[in-house]
């Protein structure tokens, strides 16, 4: 009887171990899906080839920098996002008051040569003043009629600076650059940052380029012109990933937004 009880206990112990282990694995899978897969479904689909992009937009574009390295513009010229041609290319130009993107000139020239509407953006730095950064951008970037308005990319605020002071700095850059080109610069940032730090009405005067990834629709309730909806796009001619964007309007509207477009 003792041997039978021992065998029975061992079977019960093994069965309990397997059940407990299965429950732990099931819980792990659920947690992983709930916190890491479900919220970023758009990103997972983009990474593994089953990308779904926002519906209802006809005008698509990309933004590029040195991260894309050398681009094969012959291949890129015929590329499409879904069934839509690429209409515009935003190109990183400068950062702070000292850095020029090493691929800027080549990308900027090729974008025009290959028939894309092009734009140039400045990446904001907290290490130099708005005036220094604006003058640096204006010295290094020479936009022409038909180009998109200059773009300010703002993603960080100094911890030791008040919201009001930070807003004055951003406005200073925008005003200086606007005085040169006589168009409202485009303001790029992600929607939570704009809501928290740049949500005052004065910033609504500037075309907004919103970064908001892997969602079916934008949560931002204000007006916007461009939507950067994924950083995991794939295109012929570009190694690795590239950001995809849509324009909130028609191709005619996009042309009118460009420098000289209202003349």
Secondary structure, DSSP 8 states (H G I E B T S, - for coil): -HHHHHHHHHHHHHHHHHHHHHHHHHHHHHHHIIIIIGGGHHHHHHHTT-----SS--EEEEEE-GGG-S--HHHHHT-EETTEEEEEEEEEEEETTTEE-TTHHHHHHHHHHTT-EEEEEEE--TTS-HHHHHHHHHHH----TTS---EEE-----TTS-HHHHHHHHHHHHHHHHHHHSS--EEEEEHHHHHHHS-SGGGGGS-EEEE--S-SS----S--SEEEEEEEE--TT--S-EEEEEESS-HHHHHHHSTTTT-
